[in-house]
Amino acid sequence: MTLRRRAALALLLPTLALMLALILAPATASAQMTQACAPQAEEALENMPFGADAVSTVRLERMLNPAEQGPEFLGVRAWVRLKSCSGFLIIDMTRSCFVRQSYTRGDCAIDGVTRY
């Protein structure tokens, strides 16, 4: 390898590493934000009128902002599959993990929780 190629490669590698870090950073940050809300989702489930054995699965996902203005992420949504029904219990949280609302979809019905 010539001296000129080595010099070009020495300049190119840090630039490529920086570009890769900038590309991956938003995905990593949003995944961290999603997982940061797991304790609040668990607490909301503990306050429901059923036991932990009634829950089949819990999936946390980011709520993306469809508008061009404002933050990219609006918050986190927990999709809770219950063993007793074929719908979901949904827990909506803000970016700071504050539980805004809980509601059910499908044939799930829980006392005290809005059903859509």
Secondary structure as GFF3:
##gff-version 3
##sequence-region A 1 116
A	DSSP	alpha_helix	3	36	.	.	.	ID=ss1
A	DSSP	alpha_helix	38	46	.	.	.	ID=ss2
A	DSSP	three_ten_helix	52	54	.	.	.	ID=ss3
A	DSSP	beta_strand	55	64	.	.	.	ID=ss4
A	DSSP	beta_strand	73	82	.	.	.	ID=ss5
A	DSSP	beta_strand	88	94	.	.	.	ID=ss6
A	DSSP	beta_strand	99	105	.	.	.	ID=ss7
A	DSSP	beta_strand	114	115	.	.	.	ID=ss8
###
